[in-house]
Amino acid sequence: MNTRRAIILFLRDEREEGLLKPLPLGCVAGGYRQLNRTITERLLTSAGPATDLVVVGSTPVKGLTALPQKGSNFSERITNAFRDTFALGYQQAVMVGNDCPTIAPNEIAAAFATLDQGFAVSAAPARDGGAYIIGLAAGRVNFTEFAALPWQTEALFAGLLQLPEAVSVGPVRADFDTWRTAAARRALRQFIGFTSGVLTPSPIQPYSRSPHSTWMALARPHLPAPPSHRR
């Protein structure tokens, strides 16, 4: 029996993010809507045959499992994103955002692989002390402790590794709180160029998605089981 997996794409409201964290002029023609769509398409290439993409945010993505963000602060919204995803019946979940465009598909696969090995938590370190990948195994994490981590601080990654049965995966990467720096603009343009076929793809081969996967947009508060996967 396959382990049910979910990649969680955690997204801020597109209009709000456009105001608080404007994209470089001319870099992404369709703004955050296009950027998020491009990230979604790339994440789908990272998903194995028993892996779905769950979008947690205020803007539904047609054809994908969609959940709203819940909570009065960032800690609660992150924690509830995992809770609600596991409530759908998934046994493993790996969360990413749109602030690390250099993330590679094999790094997501590595996070799932560590959960397969029996770890409860997997995390990839961001250069600022945060984490650009967070993976959890259902029923293995104390969500009170998880919510109490020093979110949005330089101590987050260290805090994640202090959770029981936690492990580090992936290289150190930059996740960007602003696109104003030269490094951020370069990473964003490289990502857009790669996904547009302008740049040479990495030799790393991502997982391929089963052509028979079923995708459902879910309406809260009803939480049915994950979509079944036909072989």
C-alpha positions as CSV (number, residue, x, y, z in Angstrom):
1,M,0.0,0.0,0.0
2,N,1.4,3.4,-1.0
3,T,2.0,6.1,1.5
4,R,-0.3,9.1,0.7
5,R,1.8,12.1,0.3
6,A,1.1,15.8,-0.2
7,I,3.3,18.7,-1.3
8,I,1.8,21.8,0.4
9,L,2.3,25.1,-1.4
10,F,1.7,27.8,1.2
11,L,0.8,31.1,-0.4
12,R,-0.1,34.6,0.7
13,D,-2.9,36.4,-0.9
14,E,-1.6,37.5,-4.4
15,R,-2.8,41.1,-4.1
16,E,-1.4,41.5,-0.6
17,E,1.9,40.0,-1.5
18,G,2.1,42.2,-4.6
19,L,1.8,45.3,-2.3
20,L,4.1,44.0,0.5
21,K,6.7,42.3,-1.7
22,P,6.5,43.7,-5.2
23,L,8.1,41.7,-8.0
24,P,10.9,43.3,-10.1
25,L,9.4,45.3,-13.0
26,G,9.1,43.2,-16.1
27,C,10.4,40.0,-14.5
28,V,7.0,38.2,-14.3
29,A,4.5,39.4,-16.8
30,G,1.4,38.2,-14.9
31,G,2.6,39.1,-11.4
32,Y,2.2,36.7,-8.5
33,R,-0.7,34.9,-10.2
34,Q,1.7,33.9,-13.0
35,L,4.6,33.2,-10.6
36,N,2.4,30.9,-8.4
37,R,1.1,29.1,-11.5
38,T,4.6,28.5,-12.7
39,I,5.7,27.2,-9.3
40,T,2.6,25.0,-9.2
41,E,3.4,23.5,-12.6
42,R,7.0,22.7,-11.6
43,L,5.9,21.2,-8.3
44,L,3.6,18.8,-10.2
45,T,6.7,17.4,-11.9
46,S,8.1,16.7,-8.5
47,A,5.2,14.6,-7.4
48,G,5.3,10.8,-7.4
49,P,2.3,8.6,-8.3
50,A,1.0,8.7,-4.7
51,T,1.7,12.4,-4.2
52,D,-0.8,15.3,-4.6
53,L,-0.3,19.1,-4.5
54,V,-2.3,20.9,-1.9
55,V,-2.5,24.7,-2.2
56,V,-3.0,26.5,1.1
57,G,-3.9,30.1,0.5
58,S,-6.7,32.6,-0.3
59,T,-6.6,32.1,-4.0
60,P,-7.9,28.7,-5.2
61,V,-6.1,27.0,-8.0
62,K,-8.4,25.3,-10.5
63,G,-8.2,21.6,-10.5
64,L,-6.1,21.2,-7.3
65,T,-6.9,20.5,-3.7
66,A,-7.3,23.9,-2.1
67,L,-7.5,24.8,1.6
68,P,-7.8,28.2,3.2
69,Q,-5.3,29.6,5.6
70,K,-6.6,29.5,9.2
71,G,-5.3,31.3,12.2
72,S,-4.5,34.8,13.6
73,N,-0.8,34.6,13.1
74,F,1.9,33.0,11.0
75,S,2.5,30.2,13.5
76,E,-1.2,29.2,13.6
77,R,-1.5,29.4,9.8
78,I,1.5,27.1,9.2
79,T,0.4,24.6,11.9
80,N,-3.2,24.5,10.7
81,A,-2.0,24.0,7.1
82,F,-0.4,20.7,8.2
83,R,-3.3,19.8,10.4
84,D,-5.9,20.2,7.7
85,T,-3.7,18.4,5.1
86,F,-3.4,15.4,7.5
87,A,-7.1,15.6,8.1
88,L,-7.6,14.8,4.4
89,G,-5.9,11.4,5.1
90,Y,-2.4,12.1,3.9
91,Q,0.4,10.4,5.9
92,Q,3.3,12.6,4.9
93,A,3.4,16.3,3.9
94,V,6.2,18.5,2.7
95,M,5.6,22.3,2.7
96,V,7.3,24.9,0.4
97,G,6.5,28.5,-0.4
98,N,7.1,30.8,-3.4
99,D,10.1,32.6,-1.7
100,C,12.8,30.1,-2.7
101,P,12.6,29.9,-6.6
102,T,15.9,27.9,-6.7
103,I,14.5,24.9,-4.9
104,A,15.1,21.7,-6.9
105,P,12.6,18.8,-7.4
106,N,15.0,16.3,-6.0
107,E,15.2,18.2,-2.7
108,I,11.5,17.7,-2.2
109,A,12.0,14.0,-3.0
110,A,14.8,13.9,-0.4
111,A,12.5,15.3,2.2
112,F,9.9,12.5,1.6
113,A,12.7,9.9,1.5
114,T,13.8,10.9,5.1
115,L,10.2,10.5,6.2
116,D,10.1,7.1,4.6
117,Q,13.2,6.2,6.6
118,G,11.3,6.8,9.8
119,F,12.1,10.4,10.7
120,A,9.2,12.5,11.9
121,V,10.5,15.9,10.7
122,S,12.6,16.9,7.8
123,A,13.8,20.5,7.1
124,A,16.1,22.2,4.6
125,P,18.0,25.2,5.9
126,A,17.6,28.7,4.6
127,R,20.5,31.1,4.7
128,D,18.7,33.4,7.1
129,G,18.2,30.7,9.7
130,G,14.8,29.7,8.5
131,A,13.7,26.7,6.4
132,Y,12.7,26.5,2.8
133,I,11.3,22.9,3.1
134,I,9.5,21.5,6.1
135,G,8.3,17.9,6.0
136,L,6.2,16.1,8.7
137,A,4.9,12.6,9.2
138,A,1.3,12.4,10.3
139,G,0.8,11.5,14.0
140,R,4.4,11.9,14.8
141,V,4.6,15.6,15.7
142,N,3.4,17.4,18.8
143,F,1.6,20.4,17.2
144,T,1.7,22.4,20.4
145,E,5.5,22.2,20.3
146,F,5.5,22.8,16.5
147,A,3.4,26.0,16.8
148,A,5.6,27.3,19.6
149,L,8.7,27.3,17.4
150,P,10.4,30.7,16.7
151,W,8.7,31.2,13.4
152,Q,9.9,34.0,11.1
153,T,13.2,34.3,13.0
154,E,16.8,33.2,12.4
155,A,16.3,30.5,15.0
156,L,13.6,28.5,13.2
157,F,15.8,25.9,11.5
158,A,17.6,25.1,14.7
159,G,14.3,24.8,16.5
160,L,12.9,22.4,13.9
161,L,16.0,20.2,14.4
162,Q,15.3,20.1,18.1
163,L,12.0,18.4,17.6
164,P,12.0,14.6,18.2
165,E,13.2,12.5,15.3
166,A,14.1,15.5,13.1
167,V,16.7,15.6,10.3
168,S,18.2,18.1,8.0
169,V,17.9,17.7,4.2
170,G,19.2,19.6,1.2
171,P,21.8,22.3,0.8
172,V,21.6,25.8,2.4
173,R,19.6,28.1,0.1
174,A,18.4,31.6,0.2
175,D,14.7,32.3,0.7
176,F,13.8,35.9,-0.1
177,D,11.8,38.3,2.0
178,T,12.2,40.9,-0.8
179,W,13.0,40.8,-4.5
180,R,14.9,44.1,-4.3
181,T,18.4,42.6,-3.9
182,A,20.5,41.6,-6.9
183,A,20.6,38.0,-5.7
184,A,16.9,37.8,-5.4
185,R,16.2,39.2,-8.8
186,R,18.8,36.9,-10.3
187,A,17.3,33.8,-8.7
188,L,13.8,34.8,-9.8
189,R,14.8,35.4,-13.4
190,Q,16.8,32.2,-13.5
191,F,13.7,30.3,-12.3
192,I,11.4,32.0,-14.9
193,G,14.0,31.3,-17.6
194,F,14.3,27.7,-16.6
195,T,10.6,27.0,-16.6
196,S,10.2,28.8,-19.9
197,G,12.8,26.6,-21.5
198,V,15.3,29.4,-21.9
199,L,18.0,27.9,-19.7
200,T,19.5,24.4,-19.8
201,P,17.7,22.1,-17.3
202,S,19.5,20.6,-14.4
203,P,20.7,17.0,-14.9
204,I,18.6,16.0,-11.9
205,Q,15.5,14.1,-13.0
206,P,12.3,14.9,-11.1
207,Y,9.6,12.3,-10.5
208,S,7.0,12.1,-13.2
209,R,3.3,12.3,-12.3
210,S,0.9,9.5,-13.0
211,P,-1.4,10.5,-15.9
212,H,-4.3,9.0,-14.1
213,S,-4.1,11.1,-10.9
214,T,-7.4,12.7,-10.0
215,W,-7.4,16.3,-8.7
216,M,-10.3,17.8,-6.8
217,A,-10.9,21.3,-5.5
218,L,-12.3,20.8,-2.0
219,A,-14.7,23.1,-0.2
220,R,-14.3,23.6,3.5
221,P,-15.4,22.7,6.1
222,H,-16.0,19.2,4.6
223,L,-12.8,17.3,4.4
224,P,-13.1,14.1,2.3
225,A,-10.4,11.6,1.9
226,P,-7.6,12.3,-0.6
227,P,-8.3,11.6,-4.3
228,S,-7.7,8.0,-5.2
229,H,-4.9,7.1,-7.6
230,R,-5.7,4.7,-10.4
231,R,-2.9,2.5,-11.7
